[in-house]
């Protein structure tokens, strides 16, 4: 019987390996990953090699930015383009749309950044959108830019290891995924769930039930979360993702599920509002690294999928994203 529990996977032997990744250790991890993504869509990794110091530094600086910066100053670095860069205020977004649902806006504020770009490699509209410039506070008192850029750079390494594991798990040639990571389009989103002091709307959550759009997400959760606020949808109920200090949560996105012909699952999840015994709902902060391919990467049938079984059309990463958002908006309109 398949397990829908969130598995905890130790990457220590792979992180400490000085030579080419192969052998029993890689195969064992790949088998566990295949089981997790085939059934649950979520897993937790420990001993992953990402600097705890850089994660803690960003967590502290971002928390100070969100709690101590005036709304007027935050608004100056809010994004006003179709591409999310910079600040997004509380209740300004609604992730339920991605699931084709209608709910009150999410009780979260965010700060996002994408790739650090200097030279434009293309004049195409698609390129310009996917590598949109980042936006930063004019008076960066809390060193938000430097700490986000440092953590972003730190996080760029782990997806390469995970994609090598995925290649073994799905029995595709080495480099099948990694070839598409040059000039990747990954987004770092720092999510602050502020203290809740007033009555909330019926059905309102900190982050509504949704699936992630991109390839996969690597989340640094709030290690002080005692209530299991991040929950994953299982066949018959919602289950909290285990919060292990120092760990990272990895969940599959819609794009990777599409690419595997739905062999791997992109699972609905949400962030609920805890019922805290003291009567106060305190703030929390989590940092999500949404892994994205190069904008023109080809999304085509994988070798393990028979031609007659391929359910989808061949496309590119940027076109797949556009189609996914259009479908979400269409689903919302017909409800």
N, C-alpha and C positions, 0 to 999 in steps of 0.2 A: 504494500500500500504506500503511495507517495506521501512524503512528509511535507506539511505546509508550515512547519516551524522554521523560524529564522535561524539558519546555521551560523556558527562562529568558526571562521577559518583562519588558521595560523599561517602567516607568510614568512616566518622566520628563516626557514631553510632556503627559501628562494631569495630573500633579501640579502642574506649573508654569503650567497654563492658568488665567487669571483670569476667563475668561468661561464661558458655558454649554458643557458638554461635548458636542461634536458634531464632525463633520468626519472627514477621512481618518485622523487619528491614532487617534481612538476606534474607528473601523471596523477598522483594522489590528489593534489590540489585541484587539478582540472576535473577529475571525476566528481569531487565534492561541489565544485562550482556548477557543473552541468546539472547535477541533481537539484541544487538550490534554485537555479534559474528556470529549470523545467517545471518546477512545482510551486515555488513561493514567489520568485522574482526579486527577493531580497536576500542579502547575506551581510554578515558583520566580519570585518577583517581586523586582526590584531598583529602586532609586530610587522607593520606595513612599511616602515622606513621613513614616514613623513615626520618632519621635525615637530615635536611637541612644543618646543620653545616658540617657533614661528606661529603655530596655531594659537597658543595662549596669548602671545603678543597682539595678534589681530583681534582675538576675542575681547581683550581688555580695552584696546583702543576703540574698537567699534562700539562697545557698550557705552563708553564715555561719550562718544560722538552722538549716539542716539539719545542718551539721557540728559546730556548737558548742553546740547546745541539747540538754539531757539528754532521755532518753526520757520521764522523768516529766513534764517541762515540756511536751514535745510532746503527750503524752497528754491534758493538760488542755484543749488546743484541738482535740482530735479530734472529728469529727462523729459523733453518735449518733442520727441521724435518717435517714429515707429519702432525704433530699436531701443530696448531697455538698457540704458547706461546711466550711472549716477543714482540719485535718490528717488525712491518711490514711497509716498506717505501712507500712513495707516488708513486702511479701508479704501485705498485707491485701486486695488486689483481684485480680481475674482477668478480664482483657479478652477472653480466649478465649471466655467465655460469650456475648459479643456475636456471635460467629461460630458459635455452637452447638457449640463444641468443649470438650473436657475436657483441661486442662493444669495443671501446677503454677502456683501463684500468682506474680504478676509481681514481679520484683526492682526495685521502684520505690517511693519515698515521694512524697507530693504535698501541695500546699496549694492549695485552691480558693476562689474567691470568685465570686459572681454579681452581679447588678445592685445598685447602692447604692440601696436603697429607704428612703423616709421615711414616706410616707402610703399606706395601703392603699386601692386603688381598687375593691376587690371583696372580698366576704366568702366567695366561692366557694372550695371546697377546692382546685380546680385552680389558681386564682390564688395562693393561699397557698403551694402547693407550688413553683410556678415562680419566685416572688419571695421565697424563703425567706431569713431574715436571715443575714448573714455572721457568721463566728466568728473572733475574733482572740486572739493571746496576751495574757494578763493583764499580763505584763511584757515589752513589745515592745522588747527591747534592740536588735534589729537593724533597727528601723523597717520591719518587713515590711508592716504595714498601709498605711502611707503610700506606700511604693514600689509595692505591688500596686495600690492605688487609682489612683495616678498613671499607671501603665502601662495599666490597664484603660481609663481615660478617654482616653488617647492612642490606644488600639486601636479605640475606638468609631468613629473617622472613616473608617478604611480600608474597612470593609465597605460603606459607602455608595458609595464609588467603585467597588468591585468589583461591587456589585449593579447599578449603572448600566451597567457593561460587560456584565454578564450579560444585561441587558434587550436590549441591542443584539445580542448574540450569538444570543439565542433569538428575536429579532424580536417581542418583546412590547412593549406600550405603555410609554412612560416613566412611572415610578412604580409599575409593576405589582408589583415586589418591595419598593421602598422604602416603600410605604404601610404595610407590615407591620413596619417596624423601630422605630416609636415604642413605647416601653416594651418593648424587646427583652429577651430572657432569656439573653443570652450569658454564658458561663462562662469565667473565666481559670483555667487549671490550671498551676501551676509544678511540673514533674516533676523530681525529683532521683534519679538512678541512682547509688546509693552505691558505694563501693569494695567489691569482692567478695574476701573473704579466705578463704572456706570452700568446700567442695565444693558444687556446685549439683546440683539434681535433674535427672534425664534429661528433656529436652524443655523445661526452664525457660528463659525469656527475660527480658530486662528489661521488655519489653512484648510480650505474645503477639499473634500474628496476629489482626487484627480490622479492621472498618470503623468509621468514626466515625458517630455517630447523628445529629448535628444537621445544620444547613444546610450549612456548610462550616467548615473549620478554618484558622486562620492561625497558623503555628508559627514561633517564633523558635528556631532550632536552636542547639545548642552549637557555636559556631564553631571550637572546638578539636578537634572530632571528626575525627580523621585516618583513621578506619577505615570510614566510611560505615555507621554503625550503624543509621540509619533506612533501611529497605528497603521497596520497593514490589513487590507481586506482579504479574508480567507473565505472559503466556500460558505460557511455558516455564521461567521462572526468577525469581529475586529479583534486583532491581537497586537499588543504593544511590542515594538522592537526593543530587544534588550540593550540597555545603555551600559556599556563597559568603559570605564575611564581609560582614555588613550586609544580607544578603538575608532574605526570609521565604518559607516554604514554604506553599502553599495547596493543600488537598485537599478534594475534594467529599465531603459526608456523605450518609448514606442518605436523609435527608429530601429533599434537593434532587434526588437521583437518582429518587426516587419521583415528585416533583413534575414532573420532565421526562419522565415515562413511560419512565424508564430510557434516555433518549437520552444523558444524561450519566452517567458511571460513578462509583460509589463503590467505590474499590479497596482491597483488603486490603493492610495494611502491618504492620510489626513493628519492634521495636527489639532488635537482637541483642547478644549479649555479645562484645566484641572479643577476639581472641587477641593480646594485647599482648606484644611481644617481650621486655620486661623481666620478664615473669612476674607483673606486678601489673595488676589491672584497676581503673583509676582511676575516680573519680566524674565524672559529667557532669550537666548541667542544661539543660533545654529548657522553653520557655514556650509553651503552646498557648492560643489564644483561640478558643473554640468558639462560632460565631455561631448564635444562636437567635432566632427570630421572637417577636413578641408572642404571649402564651400562647393567645389565641383567634383567631389569624390563620387565614384560610380557605385550605386546601390543595385547590385545585380544578384542573380541566383547563386547561392553558395554551392560548392562542389558536392556536398552531401545530399542536396535536394534534387530528386529526379525532375527532369524537365517537365514531365506531365503533371507533377505535383506542385510546381511553383505557382502560388496563388496571386502573385502581385505583378506589377509592371516594373521593368527596369527603369531607373531614374537616377537623378543626382541628389546629393544631400540637400542642397538649397531648394530644389524643386519639391523634394519630399516634404520638407518643413512647410513650405507654402501650402501644399495640398492638405497637410495635416491641420493647419490652422483654419483653412477654409471649411474643412469638414466639421470641425468643432463649432464654428459659427453657424453652419447650416443646421446641425443637430439642435442647437439652441433655438433657432427660429421656428422649427417645426413642432416644438413641444406645446 
